[in-house]
């Protein structure tokens, strides 16, 4: 029976993810990935330019989710209710739970095992982008709601994103039961929302 190209590629990705999780990006070899996938190294290069491209392919689903979290900060589409609406807060809690539950291993690769790859500076690059995006979001919200305070330091906004990574790291490292995770994240969202409300005089 002929094996489809997509199946071979999927087999390579699965084998590579196993090797990356065991050894980290830096110490993973194309030879071992090929061996586990049951193909030759040259065969891998028919599908991927290099090891970095395989790594990026594995991480793409979680990267898409993380960048969606940034671009959801759209002042044109959001209202001041985001700071007081319980349904919005519940949706935020669920977003974090799904992110960690679905992508735990990919998050582990991204946060702890990306040294030597094009993703090794992801944390700082993401933090800078999130800081700029939230600053633009505040400007848009100020136009819609002139009474709110947006005189918040860029460093505090930056630090808030750093806390996000601390949260994700702890959730990835500690296998917390889903119900416990929900309680913890609910506390985190409530604490963060109350802080923003206080700072912005909402």
matplotlib code that plots the C-alpha trace (Angstrom):
import matplotlib.pyplot as plt

x = [0.0, 1.4, 2.1, 0.8, 3.2, 1.2, 1.4, 5.2, 5.5, 3.2, 5.4, 8.5, 6.8, 5.7, 9.2, 10.8, 8.5, 9.5, 13.2, 12.9, 11.0, 13.6, 16.7, 15.7, 16.2, 19.9, 20.8, 18.3, 19.9, 18.3, 19.8, 17.8, 14.7, 15.1, 15.7, 12.6, 10.5, 11.8, 13.2, 16.6, 18.0, 17.9, 14.2, 13.5, 15.1, 12.5, 9.9, 11.8, 14.6, 16.3, 15.8, 14.5, 11.7, 10.6, 10.6, 8.6, 6.1, 5.6, 5.1, 2.8, -0.5, 0.5, 2.1, -1.1, -3.0, -0.5, -0.6, -4.4, -4.3, -2.4, -4.6, -7.8, -6.8, -8.7, -10.2, -12.6, -14.3, -14.1, -16.0, -15.2, -17.4, -14.2, -13.2, -16.6, -18.3, -18.3, -18.9, -15.8, -13.7, -15.1, -14.1, -10.6, -10.3, -11.4, -8.9, -6.0, -7.2, -7.6, -4.2, -2.4, -4.5, -4.2, -0.6, 1.2, 4.1, 4.4, 4.5, 7.2, 9.3, 8.7, 9.4, 12.1, 13.7, 14.0, 17.7, 19.6, 16.4, 14.9, 12.4, 14.9, 14.1, 10.4, 9.5, 11.2, 9.9, 6.3, 6.5, 7.6, 4.8, 2.2, 3.4, 3.1, -0.3, -1.8, -0.5, -2.3, -5.4, -5.4, -5.2, -8.2, -10.2, -9.4, -11.0, -14.1, -14.1, -12.4, -12.8, -10.6, -6.9, -4.3, -1.3, 0.2, 3.9, 5.1, 7.3, 4.2, 2.5, 5.7, 5.8, 2.2, 3.2, 6.1, 3.7, 1.7, 4.8, 5.3, 1.7, 2.2, 5.5, 4.0, 1.0, 3.2, 5.6, 3.0, 0.4, -2.5, -5.9, -8.3, -10.7, -7.8, -6.4, -9.8, -9.8, -6.3, -6.8, -10.1, -8.2, -5.5, -8.0, -10.0, -6.8, -5.6, -8.9, -9.3, -5.9, -6.6, -9.9, -8.1, -5.4, -7.7, -10.5, -13.1]
y = [0.0, 3.4, 5.8, 9.3, 12.3, 13.9, 10.7, 10.6, 14.3, 13.8, 10.8, 13.0, 15.8, 13.4, 11.8, 15.2, 16.4, 13.3, 14.0, 17.8, 17.1, 14.6, 16.5, 20.1, 21.8, 22.3, 18.7, 17.1, 15.6, 15.2, 11.7, 10.7, 12.3, 10.4, 7.1, 7.4, 8.4, 5.4, 7.5, 8.7, 12.1, 13.1, 12.2, 14.7, 17.4, 16.8, 18.1, 20.5, 23.0, 22.3, 21.4, 24.9, 24.6, 21.3, 23.0, 26.0, 23.6, 21.8, 25.1, 26.7, 25.7, 27.2, 30.2, 30.9, 30.8, 33.1, 35.7, 35.5, 36.6, 39.7, 40.6, 40.2, 43.5, 45.5, 48.7, 49.1, 45.8, 45.8, 47.9, 49.0, 46.0, 43.8, 45.1, 44.3, 41.6, 38.2, 36.4, 38.0, 36.9, 33.4, 33.3, 34.5, 31.7, 29.1, 30.5, 29.9, 26.4, 25.4, 26.8, 24.8, 21.7, 21.4, 22.7, 21.7, 19.9, 22.5, 25.2, 23.2, 23.2, 26.9, 28.1, 25.7, 23.9, 26.4, 27.4, 27.4, 27.8, 30.8, 30.7, 31.2, 34.9, 34.4, 35.4, 38.9, 39.5, 38.5, 40.7, 43.7, 43.1, 42.7, 45.8, 47.9, 46.4, 47.1, 50.7, 51.1, 49.4, 51.9, 54.8, 53.5, 52.9, 56.5, 57.8, 55.8, 56.6, 59.9, 59.6, 56.6, 56.9, 55.5, 57.2, 53.8, 53.2, 51.1, 49.1, 48.1, 46.9, 45.0, 43.5, 42.4, 40.3, 38.8, 37.7, 36.0, 33.9, 33.1, 31.8, 29.7, 28.3, 27.2, 25.6, 23.7, 22.5, 21.5, 19.0, 20.6, 19.0, 20.8, 21.9, 23.2, 25.0, 26.6, 27.9, 29.2, 30.9, 32.4, 33.9, 35.2, 36.8, 38.3, 39.8, 41.2, 42.6, 44.3, 45.8, 47.3, 48.7, 50.5, 51.9, 53.0, 54.4, 52.2]
z = [0.0, -1.0, 1.9, 1.2, 1.4, 4.2, 6.3, 5.9, 6.8, 9.9, 10.9, 10.7, 12.8, 15.4, 15.6, 15.8, 18.6, 20.6, 20.1, 20.8, 24.1, 25.2, 24.2, 23.5, 20.2, 20.5, 21.2, 18.9, 15.7, 12.3, 12.3, 15.3, 14.0, 10.8, 12.6, 14.7, 11.7, 9.8, 6.9, 5.7, 6.6, 3.0, 2.9, 5.6, 3.5, 0.8, 3.2, 5.4, 4.8, 8.1, 11.7, 12.5, 10.0, 11.7, 15.1, 13.8, 12.2, 15.5, 17.4, 14.8, 16.5, 19.9, 18.3, 16.5, 19.8, 21.6, 18.8, 18.7, 22.4, 21.3, 18.4, 20.5, 22.1, 19.5, 20.9, 17.9, 18.7, 22.5, 25.1, 28.6, 29.7, 29.4, 32.8, 34.5, 32.5, 34.1, 30.9, 29.4, 32.4, 32.2, 28.5, 29.4, 32.0, 29.4, 26.9, 29.3, 30.2, 26.6, 25.7, 28.4, 28.1, 24.3, 23.9, 27.1, 25.4, 22.7, 25.4, 27.1, 23.9, 23.4, 26.9, 28.1, 25.1, 22.3, 22.9, 19.6, 17.4, 15.8, 18.7, 21.5, 21.8, 21.5, 25.0, 24.8, 21.2, 22.3, 25.4, 23.3, 20.8, 23.5, 25.3, 22.1, 21.3, 24.7, 24.5, 21.2, 22.7, 25.6, 23.1, 21.3, 24.5, 25.6, 22.4, 23.2, 26.9, 27.6, 31.4, 31.8, 32.8, 30.5, 32.0, 32.8, 32.4, 29.5, 32.0, 34.0, 30.8, 29.9, 33.4, 33.1, 30.0, 31.9, 34.6, 31.8, 31.0, 34.6, 34.8, 31.7, 32.9, 36.2, 34.6, 32.2, 34.8, 37.4, 36.2, 38.0, 37.7, 35.3, 38.1, 40.2, 37.1, 36.6, 40.1, 40.0, 36.6, 37.8, 40.7, 38.4, 36.0, 38.9, 40.5, 37.2, 36.2, 39.5, 39.2, 35.7, 36.9, 39.7, 37.5, 34.7, 37.0, 35.3]

ax = plt.figure().add_subplot(projection="3d")
ax.plot(x, y, z, "-o")
ax.set_aspect("equal")
plt.show()
